[in-house]
Every structure is written in C-alpha cells, then in structure tokens.
C-alpha cells in the first residue's frame, strides 16, 4: 500500500501527542522533538519526517495505528543526526502490520536520503547519517529490506526504565560522597573516558552508542 509522507520544519503538536501515546518505546524521538522548543534545539536544517496513512488521504498519527517518524538534522557535525521511531517497536504487530511497518521504514529512509541529497554543506559522515538509540527491531527490519546499517560498537545500547516509586526513599550517600549539580567540566571528564566522538554544549546532551545508516 502506498504510504503518505509528510515533512515538517518543526514537530507538529499532533505527532508529539501520538508519540506520548506510544511510550516508553517512542521516548528517544519524543524527547528529541521536545528539545526543539529550547534555544538552539533545532536549526534551519532540521526536518521532521512522518510516514503513515495513504497518498489518497494523508492523516495525522492520532488516526493511524501504524506509522514511522524521524527527526533529521545533517548540520549537527559529530553529534547525533537522526532519531526515529516505528510502531513496530511496540511488539504487537501481526504479519500484515509487520509488512506495513517495514514498508513505512523503507519509505522513511528513502525520504531521509532525499533530504541528504539536498544538504550541500560539508558533512561529518559523508553519504551516511548518524542515528541515535536505533531500536534493534527497526534495525533488523532495515537490514531485511537491504538498507545498510553499520554499528559503531559491538555492544548494543540498552535503555533502562525505572519507576520513580521504586527508587529508595532516602537519598543518603556513603561517607565522603556529596550531591552536586553536573557541570560542563564533568561532561568533559566523562567524554575523555570513551571512544565515542562527542562534543560538549550547554545544555549538555547525554551520550549514547549510535549506529551509522548509509543513505
């Protein structure tokens, strides 16, 4: 089935709402879209891509059970250039929905390739896009459909979700340790102990292992 593709310079409110309905799986993309409201949170090169529905009647994500979405910005240098989410990550797809989600992912990647071809400035990763926190299920779907994905580490990136109610009630630290605010200098120290190429900005973004996808 033909998939409708929509591209925005800023995240539409309905997409943010739809991603909230698919938590926790949509968290990486949702948080990146939320960051666009902060100073320097997005650039003139930022794109939000949404794939879902049909070409005959483009709909919003709130009316579509299966969709794929991404935030793309090739001007970020060594930083993460793309976050994406597919409802395939929710783990509830039957065979027909699985094929539909795979088609949406392929369509989304093709659109990212089109955006890539229009970016004429110098690139940190020529002919590639650096994806952050790519879900293993989505990566498998990409590879199944012939999309080249190269991991920068042999280890996977794991996200741990902890309920606030499950945290210890007391915040007492061992002797010799104290609570303090994280500073840019602290982040520089952390980055000095990893092989991942990262830059420190204000505000500082958390580090992650990220795969490269050739587009």
N, C-alpha and C positions, 0 to 999 in steps of 0.2 A: 504494500500500500504506500502511495506517495505520502511523504511526510512534510508538513508545513514547517518552514524555518523562519524564525524571526530574530533580528539582530538589533540590539539597543546600545546606546552610548552610556546609559545608566540603568541600573536594575529597576524594572517596573515593580510597583508595590505588590501586584498580584503574584509575581514569581516568588518574592520573599515570603509571602503568606503561604504559598504552596509548599515551599521548602520547609517551612516550620511544621507543616503537617506530616512531613516525612522524616522528622528527627527520630533517632540520632544519626541515621545514615547520611542525611544531607548536610550535616554540620560543617564540614570543611568549606563547601561552596557557600552556604548560608552566611558563615562568619565573614568570608571574603567580601560578599556583597554588602554586608552591614558596614564593613570598614570603608566602603566608598563614600560614606557620609562624613567621614573625618577629613581634616585638611590633608591634602596630598594623598588621599585614599584612592584616587583614580586620576588618570591622565587623559589627554586628548586621544591617546591610542587605545584606551580601554574599550572593550566590546563585551557585551553580554549576549550569548547565543542560546536560543531556546528552540528545541525541536519536538514537535508533538502535534497531534491532530492530523488534518489532511489539507492539501492545497486548495480543496474546494471550499473549506470553511475553517480558516485559522482560528483557533480558540485559545483561551488562556489556560494555564496549567491547572487552575481550580476546577476545570471542567473535563480534564483528561486524566485517565487512570495511569497511563504510561507516558513518560516524557524524559528527555535528556536536556541538560543545561550546562553552561560553562561560562566562566569569566576568563577573558584572554587579554593580555597586555604584553606586547613584544618589546616595549620600551623599558622594561624593568631591569635590563642588564643581567647580572648574575642571579638576580632574585627569581623566585617562582613566577612563571609567566602564565600559568593556567591552572584553574581548579575546575573540576567537573563533577556532575552527579547524574546518575541514571536511576530510574525507579527499579531497574534490575537489581540494584544493591539491596533492596528490601527483602529479597529472598522468598517472594511469594508468587513467582511467575510460573504459569503453566507453559506448555510447549508453544502455543500460539503467541502468548505475551513475550516469551523469551525471544522469539524470532523478531517480533516487533521492536523490542528494546535494542536488539543488535542492529537492526536497520536504522534506528534513531541514532545510535552511537556512530555508525558509519557516516550518516548524513551530517552529524555534528562535526566530526573530524574533517570531512570534506569542506565544510564552511570555514573551519579554522585554517585549513590550507588556503582557501581563497583570501582570508584576511592576511595570512602570512605573505602571500604573493604581492599584496598591496603595500606592505611595510617596507619602505625603501632605505631606512636608516641602517647603520651598522648594527649587527646582531651579535649578542654574546654566544649564541648557539645557532650558527647558520644552518638553515634548512631543517631546524628542529624546534620544538617547544618544550620547555621545562615544566613538567606537571607536578604539582604538589599533592601528596596523600592520595594517589590514584588507587581506587579500590581494586582488590585482586580479581574480583568477579568481572569488573569492567575491563581490566587489562586482558583477562582471558578471552573475553568477547572480541576485543580488538585484534588480538593475535589470531583468533579463529577466522576473522574476516580479512586477514592479510595485512593488517596495519602494523608497522614496525615499531615496537616498544623496547627500549633499551634501559635496563635498570642501572642506576649509578652505584648500587651496593648489592652484594649478595644477600643481605639481610632485608627482610620486609619491614615496612613501617607499621607499627602497631599503635592503635588508639585505645586508651583505657578510659572508660567512663565510670565515674564513681558518684554515687548518690550522696548529696550533702548530708542527708540523715544518717548515713553510715559512717561518717567521719567521727573521730574521737571528740568527745565533748570538751576535753581540756586541751589547751594549746601550750602546755608546759614543755619546754625543751630541756635536753640534758645539760648538765653543768658545762659552762664555757661557751654555750651557743645562745644567740640572741636573734630576735626577729628584726628585719630591716627591709627597706624598700630596695627593689632591684634597680641598679643603675646601668648606664651605658657601659661603664668600665667593667661591670660584672659580666656583661654580654661579650665584651672583647675577650675576657678570660675564657669564657666557655668556647667561643669560636676558635681560640688558639689551640684547643684540645680536640678538634675534629678536623677531618679531611674535607668536609663539605665546604664549598666555597660560598661564604655568606658575607653580607655587609651589615653594618650596624647603623640603623637610622633611629630617629626619635619620632614617634614611639617605636620601640623595638618589636619586631615580629618574631614569633617562636621558630626555631629551626626544625627541619624535617628532612628525611631522606626522600629524594624526589627522582622519578624516572624521566627520561627523555623520550618523547614521541616524535618520530620523523614525519613531517608534513610537507 
